Amino acid sequence: MAELRELSVNQFVEETASKASVPGGGSVSAMVGALGAALMEMVANLTIGKEKYAGVQEEMQALAAEGAALHEELLAGIKKDSESFNGYMRALKLPKETEEEKKIRTAALQQGLKEATEAPLAIADSAAKIFPMAEAVVKRGNKGAVSDGLIAAMLARTAVVGALFNVKINLASIKDESYVSELEKRVEKLESDAIFCEKSILCLSKLSDTVYNRITFTAFPGNSQGGIFFTEDKADNIHCVKTSGTGKTAKTGRYRSNDDRY
C-alpha cells in the first residue's frame, strides 16, 4: 500500500473506513492537525503583500513559514502513528507456548504499547503549537479569512484531544506505573490547555456568538472549584475567566465588544 499521506483524499477516507487497523484515530488526528496548520498558514499567506496589513508583514511571513514546517511535521505523524501501532500488532503474533516465549511476548507487547502511546502524544504536542499562531492570524491577519483562522483553532483542539484519547486508552494497559504517571500529567495539561485555547481564540470573533457569546457559565475541566468559564458584562464584552480552584478567579482575557470583534 502507498504511504498514507500520499493517498488521495478519497483513498484516505476509504482506507480509514475499511477493516484495516490503520489509519486509526491517531493518524486521523495528525491529518486534522496538518489541515489546521495549513489553514493558519493560508490566512498568513493571504495577509502577505496586502498594503492594509503593512505593519504585520514580517510576522505573517514568519507564521507562514512556521505553518509550512508544522503541517509537514504533522503529516509525518500519520506514518509514525501507523507504524507504531503495527509494531504492537506484530508483538501480538509472537509465540506464547513456553514460559520463555510468554515472557518475550509480554515484554514486546509492553514496548509496543509505549511506542503506540508516544506517537499520538507527539502528534498532540505538535498540534498544540497551532494555537498561538491561529490566535495571531485571527487578531492581526486578513479579516476576510478570519473564519479560516478560527477553524484552524478548532481543528487544533480536535487533533490534540483526539490524539490524547489514543494515549489514554494505551496507558490503561501499560504496567510501568512511573511511566504512566508521568504521561498522565502531560496528557491532563495538554488536554485542558487545548480546550482553553480553542475557546479563547473563538471568543475573539463575533462569528462564534451563537457558540459561546450567550453562555452565562460553562465550567471545565470539571468541578465547581476550578475550571474555565465565559461570561458577558453589561456592555456585551466577553470575559474569559480561569478559576484556580482556590476560590480565586484570574481574568485571562477581555475580548472586544460585539461591535468591533472580528
N, C-alpha and C positions, 0 to 999 in steps of 0.2 A: 504493500500500500504506500502511496505517496506520503511525504511528510504532511502532517495535518495542516500546517499553516499554508501549504501550497495548494490545498484543495480549493475549489470554487465555493462560493457561499452555499450554493445548493448542495454540493457534495458534503461539506462540513455538517450541514444540518441533517442530511440523510444519514451520515455516519454516526452522528450523535443519537439519532432516533433508533438506530439498529441495536441488535443484541450484543454488539461488540463491547468489551469492557472499557475501551477508550474511543473517543474522548468522553470524559465524565465531567462532574461538576467543577473540578479544579481547572481542567483545561478550558472549559467554557468560561469560567471566571477570569482566566487570563485573557481570553479573547474579548470579553466585555471590557476589561481594564484597558486593553490596547485600543479599543474603539473610543473609550473615554479620553485617553491621552491624545488620540488623533483629533477628536472634536475640539479639545482645548487648543491643540496646535493649529487647527483650521481657523479658529477665531483670531489667534495671534497673527496668522498669515493674512487674514482679511483686514487687519489693522495696519499692517506694514505698508508704507507707501502712501497712506492717506494723510493729507495735509491737516485735516481736522484733529488728528492724533499725533501731531508732530512731537509733542512732549514725551511720548512713551515709545518712540520708535526703537530705541536700544533695548528697552525692557521686552518689547514684543518679539524682537529678533532673538533675544536670549531664550524666551519662552518657547518659541517655535523650534529652536534647536534642541532644547531640553525635552520637548514633547516628542520629537522625532526619535531621540535616543530612548525615551521611556516606552514608546509604543513598540519599538524593536525589542526591548528588554522583556516586555510582557508577551509578545508573540513567541519569543524564545521559551517563555514559561509554559507554553502549550505542550511543546515536545518534552520538556523536563518533567512536567507533571505526569504525562502519559508513560514515559519511560520509568519513572519511579514506581508507578503502580504495576507496571509489567514485571518489575523485579520482585514485588510481593507475590504476584501470581505465579512466577516461576518457583518461588520457595514453597508454595502450596503443593507443588507437584513432586517435591523431593520424597524419596522413600522413607517409610516410617515403620519398618518391620522390626528392627533391632533397637535396643536401648540407645546405642550409639547413633543410629540413624535418626531416632526421635530427637536426641539432643542437638544434633547438627541442624535438623529441620526447624526446631524451635528457635534456635539462635538466628537462623536465616530469616525466619518469619518476623522476629523482633527487629532485626536490622532493616528488613524490607518495610516494616511499618514506620520506622523512623524516617527512612528515605521518602516514603509516601506521605509523611507528615510535613517534612521540611520543604518539599516542593511547593505545596499550596501556601505554606507560611511565607515563603519568599515572594509568591505572587501577591499576597496581601500586603507585604512590605512595599512592593513596587507600586501597586495600585494606590496606596496611601499617599504617594508622592504627588498624585494628581491634584489633591485638594488645594494647596496653596497656589498652584498655577491656575486652576479653574477660578479661584477667587479673584486672582489678578485680572484675568481676561473679562470676567463679569463686571468688575469695578471700573477697569480702565480700557478695555478693549472695544472693538467696533460694536456699537449699540444695536446695529442691525442684526448681529449674530449672538445677542445675549442669551437667547434660548439655547443655543448650542453649548455655551459655557455652563449653563445650568444643568443641561443633560449630561455634560462631562462629569459634573459633581455627582449626579445620581448614578451614573454608570460606575464611578469610582467606589461609591458606597456599596453597590451590589457586588462588585469584584472583590472588595475586601471581605465583606461579610460572607459571601458565598465561598470564597477560598477557606475562610476560617471554619466554616461548617465541616469541611473535609478534614481540617486539622483536628477538630474536636472529636469527630467520630473515630479517628485513628488513635487519638490519645487514650480513649477508653479501653483499648486492647493492649497498650504498652505497659510492661511490668516495671520499667525503670522509674521509680517514684520521684527521684530528684529531677530527672529529665521532664517528666510530666508536669511537675510543679512549676518548673521554670517556664515551660511553654504555655501553661495555663495563664500565667501572669501576663505574658506577651500578648496572648490572644485577647484577654479581657481589655487591655489598654487599646489595642488596635481596633477592636470592635466598638468600644464606647467612643473613641476618637472619631471613627468613621461616621457614626450616626450623628454625632455633634457637628462635625464639619459639614456634612451634607446639608443639614437643616440651616446652619449658619449661612451658607452660601445661597441657598434658595431664598432665604429671607431678605437677601439683597435686592430682589426683584419683585415688582408688583405682579409678575406673571404667576407667582406662587400664592397669590392671595387666597384662592379657593382651597389651597392645600393647608396653609398654616396661618394665614392672616386672621382668621376668625376663631382660632383656638385660644381659649382662655387659659387652660392649663393642660399641659401634656408632660408627664414626667417619665424619664427613662435614663439610664437603665435602672430600673426599678423599685425604689421604695420611697416612702414619704419623707425620708430624711436627706436623701441625696439623689440628684438627678439633674435633668435639663428641662427647662420649660420656656415657652414663648408666650408673651402677653403684649397687650397694647395699652398705651396711655390715652388720655382724652383727645390728644392731637393725632391719634392714629399712627404714632411712631411705634415700630415693632421693637421690642426688647428681647434679647436672647439672654437668659439667665441660667447660670450653672450653680447648683447648690452644693455645698461642701460636705454635707452630712453631719455638720456640727451645729446646725441651727442657723448658720450664717449663709447669706447669699452673696455671690460676687457677680456683678453685671459684666458679661464678657462681650457684649456688643450692643450698640444702639444704632438701629438702621434707619434709613431715610423714610420720610413720610410717604403716604400714598401718592402725593402729588409729584414727587421727584425721585422715587425709586425707579430703577431701570426697567 
